[in-house]
């Protein structure tokens, strides 16, 4: 509430559904008062759960995504990495190494043969 310059009464009133329309107006007004970059700087280093909404062109270079290895490139194409990631196991990115492509008809014929 402090970072948004909103009245701290909202902390105690946040569960009051009758006041949600007013809270929505105040939040919208607050967020529209600054750019995404400005908000990122304001919330950087805080314990608030706030992250910018990134375009697909921006996600690869975002520091958090880089640190977590959220994306990788396969043959020049940006891909989302496997998730979740655990400390004792490292999921591989299951991108087929074969460039063989099949039509839907071919796949269905293979399934039909396996069924019989």
Buried (B, 14 or more C-beta within 10 A) or exposed (E): BEEBEBEEEBEEBEEEEEBEEEBEEBBEEBEEEEEEEEBEEBBEEEEEEBEEEBEEEEBBEBEEBEEEEBBBEEEEEEEEBEEEEEEEEEEEEEEEEEEEEEEEEEEEEEEEEEEE
